[in-house]
Amino acid sequence: MKRVILALVGLSPQVVTEAVYALACEGREVDEIELITTRSGRDEIMKHLLASDQGKLYQLCEEYNLKKPE
């Protein structure tokens, strides 16, 4: 069974890393993340969360030895 986070994200993409971290603390890793946002939100997500392996999501996964979600 695939574990998917579906999140509505505005200009604060840190909600995604907080959810991934909270689930990991419970021993539940995430396979995929689906985000719904605006154009401005997308720009923030791409700049801060998913920036070519330097984004906060990738840093979180590396730091806590988590599988990188799709």
MOPEWO-V427665 format. One line per field, one symbol per residue. ss: DSSP state (A for helix, B for strand, O for the rest). psi: psi as a letter, one per 20 degrees, with the letter a starting at -180 (. if undefined). A space follows every 10 residues. Layout:
BEGIN
ss = ???
psi = ???
END
This chain:
BEGIN
ss = OOOBBBBBOO OOOAAAAAAA AAAAAOOOOO OBBBBBOOAA AAAAAAAAAO OOOOOAAAAA AAAOOOOOOO
psi = ppoppoqopc jmiihghggg gghhhjknqp hqppppargg hgggghghgj omjirhghgg gghjlqppq.
END
